[in-house]
Amino acid sequence: MGFTIGVDVGGTFTDIVLSDGERTWRDKAPTDPQEFGRGVLQACDNVAARAGTTSADLMPKVERFGLGTTAVTNVLTVRKGMRVGLLTTAGFEDVISSARSRRVSVDGWLEVPWQPVERSCVRGVPERIGRGGVVVDELDEAAAIAALDELVRDQGVESIAVSLLWSFANSVHEDRVTAIARERYPEIPVFSGAELHPSIREYERTMVAVLNAFSGNALDGIDDLAKTLVDMGLRSPMLLLQANGGTTTLDEARRSPFSLNSSGPSAGVVAAAEFAAAAGFSNALCGDAGGTSFDVALVREGLPQRTQRGTLHGVITAQSTVDVESIGAAGGSIAWVDDRGLLRVGPESARAMPGPACYGRGGTQPTLTDAMVVLGYIDPASFLRGTMPLDAAAALEACATVGAELGLSGEEVALGIHAIAVEQMGKAARLLATSSGLEPRSLAFLGYGGSGPLFSGDLARIAGVPTVLVPLPASVLSAFGAACAEVRRERLTSVDQLIDSVDTESLSAKMKSLGQDVYDDVERNGVPESGRRVEFEADIRFHQQSFELTIPLGDGAFDAAQIKEHFLAQYSQRYGTSAITLGTPVEVAAVRAIGIGKLPRAAIQIDPDGVDTTAKPDGTRQILLDENGRRSVDVYVAANLRPGHTFTGPAIVDQGDTTIVVPDGYRATRDSRHTLKMEAI
C-alpha cells in the first residue's frame, strides 16, 4: 500500500504528516530560512523514523507528496522579486500607479499602495480594442518590439507582464504581443493578464500579470527540492498547495506562481472543514496560531469560504483564494515597549532563527512562547515530545528585561504578553464571527497550529462561540490539508450582462467549453477518470455594484430565476434584508468552471472503542493563571485519553507537539476521531 505525505513550511517550523490510508504519523522540524528544503528533508527523516522506516525506504512508496510553502509569500512579504517590465495600451501606462485611487496608511500618512512594477518600466503599445471586443486600432507590432527591446536593454527587466485594454473581450492583440515577447526573449518569463484572468477590471487583471511576473523566481528553491526528492525515489509529481485550497503541479505553478501565495493557511482551512464536518458542524470559525501569525477563516456549509478578490500590502488582487485574514500575533511574536511606555506584542516575529529566548538559539527578546513557558502552560521538558527542551530561565530573563523598562517583574510581563496577545487574536476572531451573517452561537471554533490550542478556549469565548474543537493533528493541520486537498483548476469567462438579458444558449456553450478545459487540466495532473468532476460558479451582483457574491451552479445549469433567488438569500444573510433595494436589476459578472480531482489522501483515524467515564489526570502543573498567584491545574496526557473520556477545566492536555488549554467553565470530551471537544458549561 502506498503512502501519502503532506508538508507545510511555516515561518518557525516545517510540519509534516505521513499516512498509509489507515494510520497517520506527524512530526516537525525547524524551518531553515536560508534554504527551506533542508527543513522539509529533515521533517521527512523525522516522520519516517516515527513510522519505523527511513526516508530512503519510504520515498519510492509515496503516491502523493503535497507541499504548502511560504516561498512565494516570502518574496512578496520582503518585496524582493524580479524586476518587472509591463506592456499595456498606449495612454494607459498609469493604471497600476493610480491604484484605483486607493491609499493605505503608513505611519499615519496616506500613501499609494506598493507598486510591484516601477513606473519607468511601463511602456504603452499603440493598439485599441473596443468595449464590445471590436478592433478599433490595429496593433503596431514594430512599436511593441521596440518597447520590449527598450525594457530589456535599458531597464534590465527580468520578467514581462502584458495587459492591454479590453483584452478579456478580445485577446487577439494581447496574445500577439505575448507571443512576440516569448519568441524574442525565450529566457525571460512572460505573463499575460488575459491568459491568467480574462475578466473585467483593468487594474485587477493587470495586477494579476504583474504579481505573477514579480514572483516568477520564487519557485527556484522548490525546483531544487523536487529534484532532490526524485533522486530519493519519489515517483509521483510533487503537488503544490494553492491559495484556493487545491493543488497544482510544479509545471502549472510556473505558469502562475502567485497562485501559491498563502497556500499553507488555505490548506489548514481545507482540513479544518473536514474535521468540523466530522464533528457535526457545517459552519465553523477557524483559528490557526503558529509561530508568526494568527489566521482566521470561516467554513460555511461545509466548505472553506472563498473570495475572488483580496488585498496584499494594500494592493487589490483578483485571485481565487480561501478567505483568510491574518494578524501578527502568534507564538513567536516579540513583546516590546513603545514610545508611550506601553507593552506591545507583535507584529514582528522571532521566527525560526533566532527564535524565542527559550529556544536557546541566541534570541533575547521575549515572545508569546516565552511568556507561556514562564506562566507554566508549556512544559519545557516535554516540548516537541522532549526532543527540544526549552530554557525556562532564559524565557524569564527575557521577560524581566522588558519588565525593567516598565517597573514590572518577569512574571507580570508574561501575564501582560498573554493578555494582550489573546485580546488581539480574539478581536480578529470576533470580527469575523459577527460579520459572517451567521449566528456565532451556532458555530464551532476549530483551533489549530502549533500554538493555537493554547488559546482556543479563550478566543472562542471572546467571539461568542460556545464550542471548541481541537483535532488530533491540530499542530500540523495545514500539513494534513496538504496531504488530502484535491486537485483544483479554475477557468473563467467574463459575462457583464443583466441576468435577464443573458443569452443562455451562448453562455451554456462557453461554460461547456470551460468545463472541458478544466477537466483536461485535471486529467493532465494524473487524476484517474473516476476521480474527476467539474463544478460551476457565477459571480453575481446588483447592477453597477463594485463587488460580487459567488453563487454555485452545480453541474452548470443556468436558471436565472433560481440564481437570483440564491443570490438574494445569500446577500440578505450577509448584509441584512434592509440592504436590498427592491427592483434593482441583478447582473452576471462572470462564470467559472472548476475542475476537481481526487488523489490518494491522508486518513482521518477513527477509534470505535470508546469509554463513558471521567478521565483521570496524569499529574498536575503550577500555572500562573492571573495576578492572584499560581494554581495547581490537572494535566492529562493526550495518548492516555480514550474516546468518550470527559473532564472539566481548568486543565492542560499535553499532546506531544502542542499543548491544549481547557479553560475554567468548559467540559472537554474526546470523540471517536480523537478530536477534543470543549463546551461551555
Residue pairs with C-beta under 8 A, 6 or more apart in sequence:
1 20
1 21
2 20
2 21
2 61
2 62
2 63
2 64
2 600
3 18
3 19
3 20
3 58
3 61
3 62
3 63
4 17
4 18
4 19
4 20
4 21
4 62
4 63
4 64
4 66
4 483
4 484
4 600
4 601
4 602
5 16
5 17
5 18
5 44
5 47
5 62
5 64
5 65
5 66
5 483
6 16
6 17
6 66
6 67
6 68
6 267
6 479
6 480
6 481
6 482
6 483
6 484
6 602
7 14
7 15
7 16
7 17
7 40
7 43
7 44
7 65
7 66
7 67
7 68
7 479
7 482
8 14
8 15
8 16
8 67
8 68
8 241
8 264
8 267
8 268
8 476
8 478
8 479
8 481
8 482
9 31
9 36
9 39
9 40
9 67
9 68
9 69
9 70
9 71
9 264
10 31
10 70
10 264
10 290
10 291
10 292
10 450
10 478
11 31
11 70
11 290
11 291
11 292
11 293
11 332
11 349
11 351
11 352
12 30
12 31
12 290
12 291
12 292
12 331
12 332
12 349
12 351
12 352
12 355
12 450
13 28
13 29
13 30
13 31
13 39
13 290
13 291
13 352
13 450
14 28
14 29
14 30
14 31
14 36
14 39
14 40
14 42
14 43
15 26
15 27
15 28
15 43
15 450
15 475
15 476
15 478
15 479
16 26
16 27
16 28
16 29
16 40
16 43
16 44
16 46
16 47
16 476
16 479
17 24
17 25
17 26
17 47
17 473
17 476
17 479
17 480
17 482
17 483
17 602
18 24
18 25
18 26
18 47
18 48
18 50
18 51
18 58
18 483
19 25
19 483
19 601
19 602
19 603
20 51
20 603
21 600
21 603
22 603
22 605
23 603
23 605
24 473
24 480
24 602
24 603
24 604
24 605
25 47
25 50
25 51
26 47
26 50
26 473
26 475
26 476
26 479
26 480
26 657
27 43
27 46
27 47
27 50
27 476
27 657
28 43
28 46
28 384
28 450
28 475
28 476
28 657
29 39
29 40
29 42
29 43
29 45
29 46
30 39
30 42
30 352
31 39
31 351
31 352
32 38
32 39
32 352
33 351
33 352
33 353
35 221
36 69
36 70
36 71
36 221
36 225
37 221
37 224
37 225
37 228
40 67
40 225
41 55
41 225
41 228
44 55
44 58
44 59
45 54
45 55
48 54
48 55
48 57
48 58
51 58
55 232
56 232
56 233
59 229
59 232
59 233
59 234
60 233
60 234
60 235
62 234
62 235
62 236
63 236
63 599
63 600
64 236
64 239
64 483
64 599
64 600
64 601
65 229
65 234
65 236
65 238
65 239
66 238
66 239
66 240
66 241
66 247
66 267
66 482
66 483
66 484
66 485
67 222
67 225
67 238
67 239
67 240
67 241
67 482
68 240
68 241
68 263
68 264
68 266
68 267
68 478
68 479
68 481
68 482
69 222
69 240
69 241
69 260
69 263
69 264
70 264
71 218
71 219
71 221
71 222
71 260
72 215
72 218
72 219
72 257
72 258
72 260
72 261
72 263
73 260
73 261
73 262
73 263
73 264
74 218
75 81
75 214
75 215
75 217
75 218
76 211
76 214
76 215
76 261
76 312
76 313
79 114
79 116
79 313
81 116
81 214
81 215
81 216
81 217
81 218
82 158
82 159
82 189
82 213
82 214
82 215
82 216
82 217
83 118
83 121
83 155
83 156
83 157
83 158
83 159
84 116
84 117
84 118
84 121
84 157
84 158
84 159
84 160
84 161
84 210
84 213
84 214
85 117
85 121
85 122
85 123
85 148
85 151
85 152
85 155
85 157
85 159
85 160
85 161
86 96
86 117
86 121
86 122
86 123
86 160
86 161
86 162
86 163
86 206
86 209
86 210
86 213
87 123
87 124
87 125
87 144
87 147
87 148
87 151
87 160
87 161
87 162
87 163
87 164
87 177
87 181
88 95
88 122
88 123
88 124
88 125
88 162
88 163
88 164
88 165
88 206
89 124
89 125
89 127
89 128
89 164
89 165
90 124
90 125
90 126
90 127
91 124
92 124
92 165
92 202
93 119
93 122
93 123
93 124
94 119
94 122
95 163
95 202
95 203
95 206
96 115
96 116
96 117
96 122
96 203
96 206
96 207
96 210
97 112
97 115
97 119
97 122
98 203
99 112
99 113
99 115
99 203
99 314
99 315
100 203
100 316
102 112
102 113
102 314
102 316
103 110
103 111
103 112
103 113
103 314
104 110
104 111
104 112
104 113
104 313
104 314
105 111
113 313
113 314
113 315
114 313
114 314
114 315
116 207
116 210
116 211
116 213
116 214
116 315
117 161
117 210
117 213
117 214
120 155
121 151
121 155
121 157
123 147
123 148
123 150
123 151
124 147
125 139
125 140
125 143
125 144
125 147
125 164
125 177
126 137
126 139
126 140
126 143
127 137
127 138
127 139
127 140
127 164
127 173
128 135
128 136
128 137
128 165
129 135
129 136
129 164
129 165
129 166
129 167
129 169
129 170
129 172
129 173
130 136
130 166
130 169
131 166
131 169
132 169
133 166
133 169
133 170
134 170
135 170
135 172
135 173
139 173
139 176
139 177
141 176
141 180
144 176
144 177
144 180
145 180
145 184
148 160
148 180
148 181
148 184
148 185
149 184
151 157
151 160
152 185
152 188
157 188
158 188
158 216
158 217
159 188
159 189
159 190
159 191
159 213
159 214
159 216
159 217
160 181
160 185
160 188
160 189
160 190
160 191
160 213
161 190
161 191
161 192
161 193
161 206
161 209
161 210
161 212
161 213
162 174
162 177
162 178
162 181
162 190
162 191
162 192
162 193
162 209
163 174
163 192
163 193
163 194
163 202
163 205
163 206
163 209
163 210
164 173
164 174
164 177
164 193
164 194
165 202
167 173
167 174
167 193
167 194
167 198
167 205
168 194
168 197
168 198
168 199
168 200
168 205
168 494
169 494
171 192
171 194
171 195
171 198
174 192
174 193
174 194
175 192
175 194
178 190
178 192
178 195
181 188
181 190
182 190
189 213
189 216
189 254
190 213
191 209
191 210
191 212
191 213
191 216
191 256
192 209
193 205
193 206
193 208
193 209
194 205
196 208
196 209
196 212
196 255
196 256
197 204
197 205
197 208
197 209
197 318
197 492
198 205
198 492
198 493
198 494
199 205
199 318
199 492
199 493
199 494
199 589
199 590
200 494
200 496
200 589
200 590
201 318
203 316
204 309
204 316
204 317
204 318
205 318
207 315
207 316
207 317
207 318
208 258
208 317
208 318
208 319
211 258
211 312
211 315
211 317
212 256
212 257
212 258
214 258
215 257
215 258
215 261
216 257
218 257
218 260
219 250
219 253
219 254
219 257
222 238
222 240
222 250
222 253
223 250
225 238
226 238
226 250
229 238
236 526
237 249
237 250
237 525
237 526
238 249
238 250
239 247
239 248
239 249
239 482
239 487
239 525
239 599
240 247
240 248
240 249
240 250
240 253
240 260
240 263
241 247
241 260
241 263
241 264
241 266
241 267
241 481
241 482
241 485
242 248
242 259
242 260
242 263
242 266
242 488
243 259
243 260
243 261
243 262
243 263
243 266
243 319
243 320
243 321
243 322
244 259
244 266
244 306
244 319
244 320
244 321
244 322
244 488
244 490
245 266
245 267
245 269
245 270
245 304
245 306
245 322
245 481
245 485
245 488
246 485
246 486
246 487
246 488
246 489
246 596
247 482
247 485
247 486
247 487
247 488
247 525
247 599
248 259
248 487
248 488
248 489
248 525
249 525
252 521
252 525
253 259
253 260
258 317
258 319
259 319
261 312
261 319
261 321
262 321
262 324
262 326
264 478
264 482
265 288
265 295
265 297
265 322
265 324
265 326
265 478
266 304
266 321
266 322
266 324
266 481
267 478
267 479
267 481
267 482
267 485
268 286
268 288
268 295
268 448
268 449
268 477
268 478
268 481
269 286
269 288
269 297
269 299
269 304
269 322
269 324
269 481
270 304
270 322
270 481
270 484
270 485
271 471
271 473
271 477
271 478
271 480
271 481
271 484
271 485
272 284
272 286
272 288
272 297
272 299
272 304
272 446
272 448
272 471
272 477
272 481
273 284
273 299
273 302
273 303
273 304
274 484
274 604
275 446
275 469
275 471
275 477
275 604
275 673
275 675
276 282
276 283
276 284
276 299
276 302
276 444
276 446
276 469
277 302
278 604
278 673
278 675
279 444
279 469
279 671
279 673
279 675
279 677
281 299
281 443
281 444
281 467
281 469
282 299
282 300
282 301
282 302
283 298
283 299
283 300
283 301
283 438
283 442
283 443
283 444
284 298
284 299
284 443
284 444
284 445
284 446
284 469
285 296
285 297
285 298
285 299
285 429
285 432
285 433
285 436
285 440
285 443
285 444
285 445
285 446
285 460
285 463
285 465
286 295
286 296
286 297
286 298
286 299
286 445
286 446
286 448
287 294
287 295
287 296
287 425
287 429
287 445
287 446
287 447
287 448
287 449
287 452
287 455
287 456
287 459
288 294
288 295
288 296
288 297
288 448
288 449
288 452
288 477
288 478
289 295
289 329
289 330
289 331
289 425
289 447
289 449
289 450
289 451
289 452
289 454
289 455
290 330
290 331
290 449
290 450
290 451
290 452
291 330
291 331
291 332
291 349
291 350
291 351
291 352
291 369
291 450
291 451
292 328
292 330
292 332
292 333
292 349
292 351
293 326
293 327
293 328
293 329
293 330
293 349
294 326
294 327
294 328
294 329
294 330
294 424
294 425
294 428
294 452
295 324
295 325
295 326
295 449
296 324
296 325
296 326
296 428
296 429
296 432
297 304
297 305
297 322
297 323
297 324
297 325
297 432
298 304
298 305
298 323
298 432
298 436
298 438
299 305
299 446
300 436
300 438
304 322
304 323
305 322
305 323
306 320
306 321
306 322
306 323
306 550
307 320
307 321
307 323
308 318
308 319
308 320
308 539
308 548
308 550
309 316
309 317
309 318
309 319
309 547
310 316
310 317
310 319
310 321
310 323
311 317
320 490
320 592
325 428
325 432
327 346
327 347
327 424
327 425
327 428
328 346
328 347
328 348
328 349
329 345
329 346
329 347
329 368
329 421
329 424
329 425
330 346
330 349
330 368
330 449
330 451
331 356
331 367
331 368
331 369
331 372
331 450
331 451
332 349
332 350
332 351
332 355
332 356
332 367
332 368
332 369
333 345
333 346
333 347
333 348
333 349
333 367
333 368
333 421
334 345
334 346
334 348
334 349
334 350
334 365
334 366
334 367
335 343
335 344
335 345
335 365
335 366
335 367
335 368
335 371
335 399
335 402
335 413
335 416
335 417
335 420
336 343
336 344
336 345
336 348
336 365
336 402
337 343
337 344
337 402
337 405
337 406
338 344
341 405
341 406
343 402
343 406
343 413
343 416
343 417
343 420
344 420
345 368
345 417
345 420
345 421
345 424
346 421
346 424
349 367
350 356
350 363
350 365
350 367
353 361
353 362
354 361
354 362
354 363
354 364
355 361
355 363
356 363
356 366
356 367
356 369
356 370
356 395
356 398
357 363
357 364
357 365
357 366
357 367
357 370
357 391
357 394
357 395
357 397
357 398
358 369
358 370
358 373
358 380
358 390
358 391
358 392
358 394
358 395
358 398
359 388
359 390
359 391
360 390
360 391
360 394
363 398
364 398
364 401
365 398
365 402
366 395
366 398
366 399
366 401
366 402
366 413
366 414
366 417
367 398
367 417
368 417
368 418
368 421
368 451
369 378
369 395
369 451
370 394
370 395
370 398
370 399
370 414
370 417
371 395
371 399
371 413
371 414
371 415
371 417
371 418
371 421
372 378
372 414
372 418
372 451
372 454
372 659
373 380
373 390
373 392
373 395
374 392
374 395
374 396
374 399
374 410
374 411
374 414
374 624
375 411
375 414
375 415
375 418
375 623
375 624
375 625
376 621
376 622
376 623
376 624
376 630
377 454
377 623
377 652
377 659
377 661
378 390
378 454
378 659
379 621
379 654
379 659
380 389
380 390
380 391
380 392
381 389
382 654
382 656
383 389
383 390
384 656
384 657
385 656
385 657
396 410
396 411
396 414
397 410
398 410
399 410
399 411
399 413
399 414
399 417
400 409
400 410
400 413
402 413
403 409
403 410
403 412
403 413
406 413
408 416
411 624
412 627
414 624
415 624
415 626
415 627
421 455
422 455
422 458
422 459
422 462
423 462
425 455
425 459
426 458
426 459
426 461
426 462
426 463
427 462
429 445
429 459
429 460
429 462
429 463
429 465
430 462
430 463
430 464
432 463
433 440
433 443
433 463
433 464
433 465
434 440
434 463
434 464
436 574
437 573
437 574
437 575
438 573
440 463
440 464
440 465
441 464
441 465
441 466
443 465
443 467
444 465
444 467
444 468
444 469
445 456
445 459
445 460
445 463
445 465
445 467
445 468
445 469
446 468
446 469
446 470
446 471
447 453
447 455
447 456
447 459
447 460
447 468
447 469
447 470
447 474
448 470
448 471
448 474
448 475
448 477
448 478
449 474
449 475
449 477
449 478
450 475
450 657
450 658
451 658
452 474
452 475
452 658
453 470
453 474
453 475
453 653
453 655
453 658
453 659
453 660
453 661
454 658
454 659
454 660
454 661
455 661
456 468
456 470
456 660
456 661
456 678
457 468
457 649
457 661
457 662
457 663
457 666
457 678
458 661
458 663
460 466
460 467
460 468
460 678
461 663
461 680
466 679
466 680
467 677
467 678
467 679
467 680
468 666
468 677
468 678
468 679
469 675
469 676
469 677
469 678
470 660
470 675
470 676
470 678
471 477
471 673
471 674
471 675
472 605
472 638
472 655
472 673
472 674
472 675
473 479
473 480
474 655
474 658
474 660
475 655
475 657
475 658
476 657
480 602
483 601
483 602
484 601
484 602
486 596
486 597
486 598
486 599
487 522
487 525
487 527
487 595
487 596
487 597
487 598
487 599
488 594
488 595
488 596
488 597
489 518
489 521
489 522
489 525
489 594
489 595
490 518
490 592
490 593
490 594
490 595
491 514
491 517
491 518
491 521
491 592
491 593
492 514
492 590
492 591
492 592
492 593
493 510
493 511
493 514
493 590
493 591
494 589
494 590
495 502
495 507
495 538
495 588
495 589
495 590
495 591
496 587
496 588
496 589
496 590
497 587
497 588
498 543
498 585
498 586
498 587
498 588
499 540
499 560
499 563
499 564
499 585
499 586
499 587
499 588
500 560
500 585
500 586
502 558
502 560
502 588
504 558
504 560
507 558
507 591
508 556
508 558
510 591
511 536
511 556
511 558
511 591
511 593
512 556
514 591
514 592
514 593
515 534
515 536
515 556
515 593
515 595
517 593
517 595
518 534
518 593
518 594
518 595
519 532
519 534
519 595
521 595
522 532
522 595
522 596
522 597
523 529
523 532
525 597
526 599
527 597
527 598
527 599
531 597
531 598
531 599
532 595
532 596
532 597
532 598
533 595
533 596
533 597
534 555
534 556
534 593
534 594
534 595
534 596
535 552
535 553
535 554
535 555
535 593
535 594
535 596
536 552
536 553
536 554
536 555
536 556
536 591
536 592
536 593
536 594
537 550
537 551
537 552
537 553
537 591
537 592
537 594
538 550
538 551
538 553
538 558
538 563
538 588
538 590
538 591
538 592
539 548
539 549
539 550
539 551
539 588
539 589
539 590
539 591
539 592
540 548
540 549
540 550
540 551
540 563
540 564
540 567
540 586
540 587
540 588
540 589
541 547
541 548
541 549
541 586
541 587
541 589
542 581
542 584
542 585
542 586
542 587
543 584
543 585
543 586
543 587
548 589
548 590
549 567
549 570
549 571
549 574
550 592
551 563
551 566
551 567
551 570
552 566
553 563
553 591
556 593
558 591
563 588
564 586
567 586
568 580
571 579
571 580
572 579
572 580
604 673
605 673
605 674
606 672
606 673
607 642
607 643
607 672
607 673
607 674
608 672
609 642
609 643
610 642
610 643
610 644
610 672
611 642
611 643
611 644
611 645
612 644
613 644
613 645
613 646
614 645
614 646
614 647
615 636
615 640
615 641
615 642
615 645
615 646
615 647
615 670
617 634
617 635
617 636
617 647
617 651
618 635
618 636
618 637
618 640
619 634
619 635
620 632
620 633
620 634
620 635
621 632
621 633
621 635
621 652
622 630
622 631
622 632
622 633
623 630
623 631
623 633
623 650
623 652
624 630
624 631
625 631
625 633
625 650
631 650
633 650
633 651
633 652
634 647
634 650
634 651
634 652
635 651
635 652
635 653
635 654
636 647
636 651
636 652
636 653
636 654
637 653
637 654
638 653
638 654
638 655
638 656
638 660
639 656
641 653
641 670
641 674
641 676
642 670
643 670
643 671
643 672
643 674
644 669
644 670
645 669
645 670
646 667
646 668
646 669
646 670
647 662
647 667
647 668
648 662
648 666
648 667
648 668
648 681
649 661
649 662
649 663
649 664
649 665
649 666
649 667
649 668
649 678
650 661
650 662
650 663
650 664
651 661
651 662
651 668
652 659
652 660
652 661
652 662
653 659
653 660
653 662
653 668
653 676
660 676
662 668
662 676
662 678
665 680
665 681
666 678
666 679
666 680
666 681
667 678
667 679
667 681
668 676
668 677
668 678
669 676
669 677
669 678
669 679
670 676
670 677
671 677
